Amino acid sequence: MKSILRIACSRVHLQQVRDFVREYLSSRQLPDITVNQVVLAVDEVVANFIIHANGEDESQFLDLQLTLDGHNLNVEITDNGDTIFLPAPHQNPDLRAYIRQGRKGGMGMTLVNRLMDRVEFFTRENHTVCHLSKTLA
């Protein structure tokens, strides 16, 4: 079963994204912790696309597609903006160094990689796509 949402690139739409994901998953009788993990991961990726890739340009938009095939959840977030946004391959940061430096931010994708089974960024037809997947119990 597939569900699709299109939003403009503005932070005001993040609650709509969270509600969309939560509603899709909640109707499948999943544990609250699993639903919350997926909602958080999707929210983080969408926020990164909105803020870092599109500079909150509301003339740009993102498409979200959720698909559940048996116990396999697939989330595809497509950035239809004018730029390609391919983050560097994920590496676990040195948390002690972050604390020593007093850094804020920059941990979102670490969290996404821990919450989801697979996180991939690639291009399709000159657009950036993030594919998240998770096996659900």
Residue, then its C-alpha position, 0 to 999 in steps of 0.5 A: m500500500k502506497s501513500i504520497l504527500r507533496i509539500a512546499c519547502s518551508r518549515v511550516h510543513l514539517q508538522q504536516v509531514r509528521d502527521f502524514v507519516r504517523e497516520y500512515l503507520s498508526s493504522r498498521q498497529l505498530p508499536d509506538i516506539t517504531v512509529n516515533q522512530v520513523v516519524l523522527a527519521v523522516d522529519e530530519v531528512v525533510a528538514n535537511f532538504i527544506i533548510h539546507a538544499n532549498g533555503e526554505d524556498e517555498s516555490q520548491f517542493l518535496d514529494l514523500q512516498l511511503t510504501l509498506d510491502g509486508h514487513n518492509l517500509n520504504v520511504e522515498i523523499t524526492d527533492n524537486g528543487d533546482t540543486i542536487f543535495l548529496p550529503a557525504p557518506h555517513q560516518n559516525p562522529d566522535l561524540r566526545a569531540y562534539i562535546r569538547q567543542g560545544r558543537k550544536g547540530g550536525m547529529g541529525m543524519t547520525l540519528v537517522n542512520r541509527l533509526m533506519d535499516r538503510v539510508e541512501f541518497f541518489t539522483r533521479e532525473n536531475h533531482t535528489v532522492c533519499h530512500l529510507s527503509k526499515t523492517l517492521a516487526 
